[in-house]
C-alpha cells in the first residue's frame, strides 16, 4: 500500500465574509501549488495577504489535497 502524501495548495481571492473561506467569489479565485511542505505554502499565503493588505475582503488560505 502506498504512502498517502498531503499536497498543500494556496487558495486566494475575494470573499463575502473574509473569515470564511467558503464564501470566496469563484470568479476571483486563484490557486498556487502544489507544495509538499506546509511551511512553504504558509509563506506564500502570507505573502499574498500582505500584497493585498488594503483589500479587507481578500484572503489567502492553505488547503490540503491528497
MDAnalysis code that builds the backbone (N, CA, C; Angstrom):
import MDAnalysis as mda
import numpy as np

u = mda.Universe.empty(198, n_residues=66, atom_resindex=np.repeat(np.arange(66), 3), trajectory=True)
u.add_TopologyAttr("name", ["N", "CA", "C"] * 66)
u.add_TopologyAttr("resid", np.arange(1, 67))
u.add_TopologyAttr("resname", ["UNK", "UNK", "UNK", "UNK", "UNK", "UNK", "UNK", "UNK", "UNK", "UNK", "UNK", "UNK", "UNK", "UNK", "UNK", "UNK", "UNK", "UNK", "UNK", "UNK", "UNK", "UNK", "UNK", "UNK", "UNK", "UNK", "UNK", "UNK", "UNK", "UNK", "UNK", "UNK", "UNK", "UNK", "UNK", "UNK", "UNK", "UNK", "UNK", "UNK", "UNK", "UNK", "UNK", "UNK", "UNK", "UNK", "UNK", "UNK", "UNK", "UNK", "UNK", "UNK", "UNK", "UNK", "UNK", "UNK", "UNK", "UNK", "UNK", "UNK", "UNK", "UNK", "UNK", "UNK", "UNK", "UNK"])
u.atoms.positions = np.array([
    [0.845, -1.188, 0.000],
    [0.000, 0.000, 0.000],
    [0.884, 1.242, 0.000],
    [0.597, 2.206, -0.861],
    [1.420, 3.400, -0.990],
    [1.198, 4.392, 0.140],
    [2.186, 5.206, 0.339],
    [2.120, 6.244, 1.360],
    [1.212, 7.382, 0.881],
    [0.319, 7.836, 1.739],
    [-0.563, 8.965, 1.403],
    [0.211, 10.249, 1.679],
    [0.332, 11.067, 0.666],
    [1.069, 12.316, 0.796],
    [0.094, 13.478, 0.646],
    [0.115, 14.365, 1.623],
    [-0.685, 15.582, 1.516],
    [0.038, 16.550, 0.610],
    [-0.700, 17.189, -0.203],
    [-0.191, 18.277, -1.024],
    [-0.858, 19.539, -0.522],
    [-0.079, 20.566, -0.357],
    [-0.594, 21.842, 0.144],
    [-0.737, 22.814, -1.017],
    [-1.850, 23.477, -1.048],
    [-2.167, 24.472, -2.064],
    [-2.518, 25.769, -1.355],
    [-2.336, 26.872, -2.049],
    [-2.763, 28.173, -1.543],
    [-3.920, 28.631, -2.419],
    [-4.999, 28.981, -1.782],
    [-6.211, 29.447, -2.438],
    [-6.390, 30.908, -2.062],
    [-6.515, 31.779, -3.052],
    [-6.710, 33.200, -2.754],
    [-7.867, 33.749, -3.549],
    [-8.421, 34.842, -3.042],
    [-9.490, 35.522, -3.742],
    [-10.239, 36.457, -2.829],
    [-11.276, 37.059, -3.379],
    [-12.128, 37.972, -2.634],
    [-13.268, 37.164, -2.017],
    [-13.600, 37.491, -0.774],
    [-14.617, 36.753, -0.023],
    [-15.737, 37.680, 0.428],
    [-16.948, 37.166, 0.501],
    [-18.056, 37.931, 1.070],
    [-17.850, 38.085, 2.568],
    [-17.396, 37.018, 3.230],
    [-17.034, 37.042, 4.646],
    [-15.561, 36.657, 4.717],
    [-14.667, 37.614, 4.984],
    [-13.238, 37.327, 4.929],
    [-12.748, 36.315, 5.971],
    [-13.610, 35.939, 6.902],
    [-13.235, 34.935, 7.900],
    [-13.745, 33.538, 7.558],
    [-14.373, 33.390, 6.383],
    [-14.951, 32.106, 5.974],
    [-14.502, 31.788, 4.551],
    [-13.584, 30.812, 4.410],
    [-13.051, 30.518, 3.079],
    [-14.105, 30.003, 2.117],
    [-15.225, 29.513, 2.625],
    [-16.287, 29.005, 1.756],
    [-17.074, 30.113, 1.051],
    [-16.837, 31.377, 1.428],
    [-17.569, 32.485, 0.810],
    [-16.775, 33.142, -0.313],
    [-15.766, 32.436, -0.828],
    [-14.930, 33.004, -1.895],
    [-15.758, 33.257, -3.152],
    [-15.484, 34.361, -3.794],
    [-16.069, 34.669, -5.105],
    [-15.223, 33.891, -6.122],
    [-15.792, 32.842, -6.689],
    [-15.028, 31.947, -7.555],
    [-14.490, 32.637, -8.801],
    [-15.070, 33.769, -9.183],
    [-14.537, 34.479, -10.343],
    [-13.203, 35.157, -10.023],
    [-12.851, 35.293, -8.737],
    [-11.578, 35.896, -8.335],
    [-10.588, 34.857, -7.818],
    [-11.004, 33.602, -7.779],
    [-10.206, 32.535, -7.168],
    [-8.962, 32.186, -7.988],
    [-7.834, 32.061, -7.276],
    [-6.585, 31.594, -7.867],
    [-5.999, 30.550, -6.935],
    [-5.370, 29.533, -7.505],
    [-4.710, 28.502, -6.713],
    [-3.241, 28.455, -7.087],
    [-2.402, 28.250, -6.094],
    [-0.965, 28.117, -6.280],
    [-0.527, 26.811, -5.641],
    [0.329, 26.084, -6.309],
    [0.820, 24.838, -5.739],
    [0.923, 23.774, -6.798],
    [1.177, 22.579, -6.402],
    [1.202, 22.080, -5.028],
    [2.551, 22.322, -4.353],
    [2.492, 22.410, -3.048],
    [3.672, 22.480, -2.201],
    [3.704, 21.197, -1.374],
    [4.837, 20.558, -1.291],
    [4.966, 19.348, -0.477],
    [5.126, 19.706, 0.991],
    [5.481, 20.958, 1.260],
    [5.790, 21.423, 2.607],
    [4.779, 22.494, 3.027],
    [4.118, 22.287, 4.148],
    [3.121, 23.243, 4.630],
    [3.740, 24.605, 4.931],
    [4.981, 24.617, 5.385],
    [5.649, 25.882, 5.703],
    [5.776, 26.759, 4.467],
    [6.157, 26.173, 3.356],
    [6.291, 26.948, 2.106],
    [4.938, 27.488, 1.645],
    [3.899, 26.681, 1.778],
    [2.559, 27.121, 1.399],
    [2.104, 28.278, 2.297],
    [2.390, 28.173, 3.584],
    [2.020, 29.235, 4.530],
    [2.758, 30.529, 4.205],
    [4.019, 30.435, 3.846],
    [4.787, 31.625, 3.464],
    [4.170, 32.295, 2.233],
    [3.744, 31.492, 1.275],
    [3.113, 32.029, 0.067],
    [1.797, 32.721, 0.421],
    [0.987, 32.093, 1.274],
    [-0.288, 32.691, 1.681],
    [-0.054, 34.033, 2.380],
    [0.914, 34.082, 3.273],
    [1.230, 35.337, 3.973],
    [1.668, 36.418, 2.991],
    [2.467, 36.026, 2.009],
    [2.932, 36.974, 1.005],
    [1.761, 37.555, 0.217],
    [0.818, 36.709, -0.168],
    [-0.350, 37.172, -0.919],
    [-1.227, 38.083, -0.073],
    [-1.388, 37.754, 1.197],
    [-2.187, 38.593, 2.093],
    [-1.532, 39.962, 2.250],
    [-0.213, 39.976, 2.458],
    [0.500, 41.243, 2.623],
    [0.449, 42.087, 1.359],
    [0.513, 41.432, 0.205],
    [0.463, 42.145, -1.071],
    [-0.893, 42.819, -1.266],
    [-1.935, 42.252, -0.674],
    [-3.298, 42.767, -0.829],
    [-3.852, 43.310, 0.482],
    [-2.991, 43.849, 1.323],
    [-3.345, 44.266, 2.685],
    [-4.459, 45.316, 2.710],
    [-4.572, 46.132, 1.681],
    [-5.587, 47.194, 1.659],
    [-6.977, 46.687, 1.288],
    [-7.084, 45.440, 0.847],
    [-8.376, 44.868, 0.455],
    [-8.886, 43.974, 1.588],
    [-9.809, 44.496, 2.400],
    [-10.326, 43.784, 3.566],
    [-10.929, 42.432, 3.202],
    [-11.492, 42.313, 2.007],
    [-12.203, 41.096, 1.617],
    [-11.308, 40.065, 0.915],
    [-10.053, 40.416, 0.705],
    [-9.120, 39.474, 0.081],
    [-8.496, 38.590, 1.158],
    [-8.445, 37.282, 0.885],
    [-7.804, 36.348, 1.810],
    [-7.078, 35.268, 1.017],
    [-6.117, 34.667, 1.654],
    [-5.419, 33.504, 1.104],
    [-5.409, 32.424, 2.181],
    [-5.652, 31.199, 1.775],
    [-5.770, 30.068, 2.691],
    [-4.858, 28.940, 2.231],
    [-4.334, 28.192, 3.169],
    [-3.611, 26.969, 2.852],
    [-4.624, 25.818, 2.973],
    [-4.734, 25.046, 1.894],
    [-5.638, 23.888, 1.894],
    [-4.823, 22.645, 1.542],
    [-5.363, 21.488, 1.863],
    [-4.668, 20.241, 1.533],
    [-5.506, 19.438, 0.549],
    [-4.784, 18.729, -0.289],
    [-5.395, 17.793, -1.230],
    [-4.547, 16.527, -1.172],
    [-5.168, 15.390, -1.384],
    [-4.421, 14.124, -1.397],
    [-4.083, 13.745, -2.812],
])
